[in-house]
Amino acid sequence: MKKWIVSGFSENTDRIMNEYNIPRLPAAILDSKHFKNDDEMLEFISKDLNLTDPFLIKDMELAVERINRAIDNFEKICIYGDYDADGVTSTAILYSYLESLSAYVMYYIPNRLSEGYGLNKNAIDLLKEKGVDLIITVDNGISAYNEIEYANSIGIDVVVTDHHTPPDKLPNAIANVDPHRKDDESPFKYFCGAGVVLKLIMAMESENLTEEDILDLYSDICAIGTIGDVVSITSENRVLVREGLKRLNENIHPGIEVLRERLGYENKYVSSDMVAFYFVPKINSVGRMTSAEKAVKLFLTDDYDEALDIVDEMLDYNRLRTEIESKITAEVISAIESNPNIKMRKILVVEGENWHPGVIGIVAARIKDIYGKPTMLISCSGDNARGSGRSIDGFSMCDGITYCKDLLTIFGGHPAAAGWSLPTKNIPAFRDKINEYADSLSSTFFPEVNIVCKLNPATVSLDKAQSLASYLEPYGTDNPDPVFGFYNVTLCGTLSMSGGKHLKVFVSRNCPEIQVLFFKTRQEDFPYVKGDLLNIAATLGTNEYNNKTELSIYGKDICFANIDYEAHLKSRRIFEEFMLGKPVTDEMKNELLVTRDDFVVVYKFLRNNGGFKFAPDILHYRINNDKINYGKLMLILEVMKELNLITMNPTNSKLNIEVVKNPPKVDILSANVLKGLV
């Protein structure tokens, strides 16, 4: 269950509508972004390029001078990239550009599994053997002080282009081009690695090609890197992605054309969502499972057949990644459900033997969504372990691991995600300490859905969806696809789609039915039945079918109407604290003290319904008893399981309860789990 937060309309919405002739829904969303002034808002919706002088970025002149000298003297240049979508696209863009200048250029992508992120001395030695005179880093390098010192010592110059937060001491490179430098005065800071590379090319071509010429050549690949790295889609990034999407839909590159075809999107408009959910995971899968150089080649090849071979190999790696991901996910869920000391805590910390380090971040994100808690997964290999975490609003993952730094060997990240290494023996202490930090926070953190406003189903239309797209796309970080709330709608029916992979839900509220598509939702996992009164959070989009544009509504969340979310969360928190063995308080007793009558109500419901397989909040609603709050229900289920009245095998947050036939006669209130409470 997620907390829904509704923004709604304000007086300023009406002002924006009237002064700038903007339709009501886009005006409401623009108002919710809290621009500093109207000029900033108008720049946001402008279709102009609005790109700043690349030489405003610190050290850009030094980088341009050194690279031009290397080209003129036919020095061997190596572009040193990274294995994710941003690193791959950054490498491809700069390699393609330098090759067009007849530079003596190669590229190198470190192996994620054997080398890890960034420059390393073994790779530098290899490049020295290959005769490299100049290394240009892309999407890395700003923290590689020791490695760049080593490169200097063996006669290799380094130009750094990066977008990560620099350390206090910058490396001794020829140039450190990074908008996040403290002494950098450029106006926009949030480029990804590919965006920094594009600014470098604009600087190098300032007297030759126009900005539009450069965007024509490289913005499609840059858009993939920008979306893939989940940077802010505002200001200049918004321009780069908007222009890139135009060119992505023109199939300029054979590699992109083949990727679209193999994914079944050759005749559909490529949106930022499509890039994020379909293109980027396939590109990343190569770097997760093997060397990412194949992915770079996809963006460089001019040969359709070669592109076809690369894409097919990429899809094979993605299938392998999916298989490994599913296996690890099942192991993580099993570990959580079998250990209350993991499950009941605010931060889920789960370790496993030799989990694939290239996959655990994806699994952490999935587990976070299932349980609604920040999740940290750790892969153990002998005495050493590597971790990856994903968080929710309200809990900063990077602050959390910084609090635990005395237990870690390497760590880094940002509020939503983090990575770290630690001795395997420190894992129990790490679990305790990260949760100690979470307990110390005054604020609570639970997953949220931010609703722009409530919508009457009768008012949704293709025109509204197209109006939103016209003013607000491209969507992404800091400009999410707006979510609307359809409240108090009645479920009229459902229809399985795509062989059971997705579900179309039909709902109504005193109007003709509307259709809401829920991706990756199977009919057997859908807990609602015809006649249920529901709230649905959804986005509005369009779909091309048989040369006709139609309205599409995409479901993001669904719940029963009129749920007291705050009471639910409070009750869940108190139950989890009790199960962790924390001292029993009066608040606990008031919230969790159960009676025999409470047990009878729950047991009769389970027996009459042949058990129950869905999530606990669904069971709580179905029982529909004001005296039994969520915490009491969960405690009753724990008692029934202990006394062998039911079996309960939770998976993917489902309860999977079966009633035991011919159960023994027991004293309900004698259960060990109730000690200290009754």
MOLIN-V496220 format. One line per field, one symbol per residue. burial: # if it has 9 or more other C-alpha atoms within 8 Angstrom, else .. A space follows every 10 residues. Layout:
burial->???
This chain:
burial->..#..###.. ..##.##... .#.#.##### #...#....# #......... ...#.##### ####.#...# #...###### ########## #########. ..######## ###...###. #.##..##.. .######### #####.#### ##...##### ####.#...# #.######## #..#.#...# ########## ###.#...## ...###.### #########. ########## ########.. #..####### #...#....# .#.###.### ########## ########## #..#..##.# #..##.##.. #..##..##. .######..# .######### ##..#.#### #.######.. .######### #..####### ###.####.# #.###.###. #.######## ####.##..# #.###.##.. .....##### #######... .#.######. .#.####.#. .######### ####.##..# #########. ..#.#####. ###....... .######### ##.#.....# ######.#.# #......#.. ##.####### ...#...##. ###....##. ##..###... ##.###.### ..#.....## ######.### ########.# #.######## .......#.. #..#....
